[in-house]
Amino acid sequence: MTTAPAVLTAAPVDVHGIIQHQRDCLRMRKYEYFAHLQKIVFERTDEMYIPPELEGRLKNDPEGISIDFFGQENWLPLGIVKIAGQADFLLPLAPILRKDGKVGFPDKPDASWMPPSSGRTPIMEKDSNGIERWTGKLSPAPSVKMVPQPLRNFSRGILRGTNFIVYERVAQLLLKPHGLAEGWIATCSANQSVNPATHMALLLDHQTGEAHFYGGQYVISRPGVMD
């Protein structure tokens, strides 16, 4: 069972209006189907909750601090909303739910796990006389070890007066654009046009799975494609 953060964090003055605006865009289909989200990479901050047992693993994890929507069936569909005179924003088109229907992120491969060197080990079985002997059979080759992604990990807290867990700062979004075989990267940065400046955050309702992106700005790049 996943546990939501208990720490409360104050909501920016405009966040409730932005959430409602995004809900309206989703309800009235005022968006373009854009891409599927495969991974969110975060910049580490002092407010971010990182379990002590993860610290050692993160040092050896080339993916760093991230939430992985592992498996194509778990990719999160995103729309893009374009409004004249305003910055485009990304809109999650579905709640964030696990296969069992509960709110949460899917399990992901453990990047630090190393399989046994032989990959398979002999099996000891009982013969017809009830004596255990090595049979010469080999155990099945081990599969990739999967680890959970608890809701609390990498969160900052819950917006006061809401059920939304806050995950920030978003540094990159790994995207699979609709209709293309290549992958894109959205690199996120502070939005200096507002005061105070905002950084992109993922907001996730820990009761319903409703999700929103709030704040910051982003630039899309296409790795391997020259301008």
N, C-alpha and C positions, 0 to 999 in steps of 0.2 A: 504493500500500500504506500503510495506517495504521500509526502507531507508537505503542505504549503508553508512558506515562511511565516513566522509570527511577527517579525519586525514591520512596523508601519512606517511608510514614508509619505511625506506631504505631496499632494498632487499639484502639478503646475496649474495655474489659474485657468488655462484654456483647454486642458486635456479632456474634460467632460464634454465640451462642445465638439471637439475633434472626434471623439469616439462616436457621438451621436451622428455627426456628419458622415463618418465612414459607414455607420450602420445604414443610413439613408441611401448612400451610394450603392451599397450591397443590395438592399431591398428593392431599389428601383433599377438595378442593373446598369448603373451609370459608370461603367468601367469597361476596359478592354482586357480580355483574357491574355495574359502576358507570358507567364512562365511557371515552372515548378521550383519550389525552394528545396534545395538538397542539404544545405548546411548553413549555420550561423556561426561566425567567428567573432569572439568578443575581445575587446581591449580590457586588460585587468585593471580594476579600480579598488580603492581601499574599502568601498562599501559592499563589494561583491562577496557573497558567501561561498567559500571554498572549504569543503570538509578536509580536516587534517589528513585523512587517509588518502586523499587525492593528490596531495602536494607532490609526493614522490613520483607518482605516475605521470603528472603533468610535465615534470622535468624531462621525461623521456618520450613524451608524446609529441610527434612532429605536427600534429593538428592543433596543439595548444588548447586554449579554453574555447570550447565550441559545443554546440548542440547539433547533433547529426540526425537528419530525417532519413535514416538508413533504410534502403530497400525502395525500389521504385513505387511500390504500393503505398509507401508512407510519405512520398514527396508531397509538400504542401502547395496546392494551387494558389497562384497569386494573380490578381488583376492589377492594372495600372489606371489611375484616374488622372485625366488631363483636364484642367480647368483654365480657361483663358486668364492670363494675368497672375496665375498662381503656380507654385512649384508642383510638379507631378508627385504623386505619392503612391506607394504600393499598398495593396489591399488583400489580406488573406481571404480566400473565398470559401474556406471550410474551417470548422473547429479543429483544434489539435487534440486528437484522440488516438489511443492505442488500439490494437486489434481487438482487445477485450471490451472496447467501448468506453473505457474509463479515460478521463482527462490525463494526458501525459505524453511524453516523448517515447519513441520506440527504443528498444535495446539497440546497442551499437557494438561493433567488434572492439575487443580490447586490444589496443595498439601495442601494449606492453607484454602481451601474452606470447610465450614461446612454446610451441608444441614439443613433445619428447623428441630427442634426436633421431630415434629410429622411426618415429611416427606410429609404430604399432608394437604391441607387446604380446608375448606368448600367453596362452590361456591354460589354466589348470582346471581339469574336470575330473569327476569321479568315474572310475570304470565300473564294470558290472559287479565287482566285489565291494564297491563302496570305497575303494582306495583312490585318493587324489593323485593324479599323475599329470605331467605335462603332455598335452595332446599333440603339440606341434602346430595347432591352430593359432592364428593371430587375431588379436582384437581388432575391431574396425579402426581405421585411421581416424584420429581425432579431428573434429571440425573446428571452425573458428570459435574461440571463446567469446561469448556475448556478455555485455555488462549493462545494467540499467542506467537510465539518465533521470534521476529523481528531480521532481519539480523544484526543490529548494536549491539545488546546485546552481551556482553562478547568478543567483538572483540577488536583488538589492533589498527587496521587501515587498509589501503590499500597499497599493495606493489607499490612503486613508478613506474610509467610507465606501470602498468598493471591494470586489473579489479579484481584482487584477494584480497578478504578480508582475513585478517589473524586472526585466533583464536588460542591463545596459553596462557598458557602452557597446553597441553593435559596431564592429570594425569592417566586416565583409559579409556579403551574402553570396553563396554559390548557387547559381541558377541554371536551370535547363530551359532555355526559351522554347516557347510553343512553335512547333513545326520545324525546328532546326536540330541537327545532330550535335552541334558544338555546345560547349558550356560557356556561360558568361559569368563575370564577377562584378558585383556591385560594391564599390569601395565607398565606405561611409565616412563622413567628416562632420564637424560642428557646423550648424547653421548660424552664421554670424549676422544674418540680416534681422534677427530678433534679439531682444534684450530682456533677460540674459540669453546668451547663446544656448542652443539645445543640441544634444547628441541623440542619435537614433536609439530608441529602446523598443523592445518587444514587450507588449502587454498581453498577458494570458489570464483569462478568467479560470481559476482553478476549480470551479464548480461546473461550468458549461463547456470549457474549451474554446470559447470565443477569443479571437486574437486580433491584435492591431499593432501596426508600427506607428510610433510617435516620435516626432522631432528629427533633428539632423537633416542632412542632405546626402545624396549619393551620386556617383558617376559610374556608368556602365562601361566595362571594357570587355573586349573579346580576345582572350589569349590566343596568340598565334596568327592573328589577323592584323595586317599592317594597314595603317591609315593612309 
